């Protein structure tokens, strides 16, 4: 039998945590034959609710779930971690400036990065979900100098999935016929969902749509503002779809992209496509054997260039701000 994989989830008592843990435990994160140990990391106020969730996990009698540990100590929570899902974060509250938001999250992601550095397994893979996800991932990565930088990733898979769904609805195509969609940049309102290289049943998606006004005025803003639309409709932010995207992100990273397709991940830039090295930006990537590679050689037209640059500019500003705050 296989050795269990240690999966740490922070913010385990939150709404994404509740939608996420049961799918990890039922084998959707890593595969149907991979046993898991869960480590739930919460702040002290969240421990009791996390214990309640753990009771329900027990009650599912999941064959793959070996044990559950609940803690508010990051060193314990990340001990031996092979996969870490950093979901718990400090949300922006009314009147909060960007600097306040970044420093509040720095207070979470810097110590967690250090705890990962000091305690996680050598093959640790980190996905940051908690917002601002890209810059939180940068903060954690900077605090973990002994871990290869490329192990720190940020989630843009929800944006990727949202874009596929919008494109499928518009064109009447099946979701499974849509390939090679890309989210570029930041997981924020400046993100750029790019269909110029996407395919719908083998045909170029931009040509199938053939409507630049729809792209600029409907598709891109609908995808970028979907989070706000969900809050408006549901009275709470995306949770099950965010958890689903986190599952997809890690599953694809570990198990690989399909031939002829790619996915979107926020990853440390190597300078590709003019994105400054080091910032954590979303790119088109293929994955294989637990490693990802940026898809190279795509032609970036003017429409795309302007939008990628705008999102990357926001990321460099966030990086400069956390640098000034001494967080990286
Ligand atoms: P929530 O407020 O329901 O849960 C957050 C949980 O994190 C709480 O239980 C809280 O006690 C815990 N927490 C706070 N600080 C912590 C720390 N230092 N260590 C461990 N746990 C800590 O929030 P929800 O809805 O689960 O969302 C979590 C984060 O995910 C938010 O930042 C949200 O903006 C982000 N998000 C990101 C998406 C993406 O696409 N990247 C999509 C949707 C949400």
Boltz pocket constraint, residues with backbone or C-beta under 6 A from the ligand:
constraints:
  - pocket:
      binder: B
      contacts: [[A, 10], [A, 11], [A, 12], [A, 13], [A, 14], [A, 15], [A, 16], [A, 17], [A, 41], [A, 42], [A, 43], [A, 45], [A, 46], [A, 87], [A, 88], [A, 89], [A, 90], [A, 91], [A, 108], [A, 128], [A, 129], [A, 130], [A, 131], [A, 132], [A, 133], [A, 155], [A, 156], [A, 158], [A, 159], [A, 187], [A, 237], [A, 238], [A, 239], [A, 242]]
      max_distance: 6.0
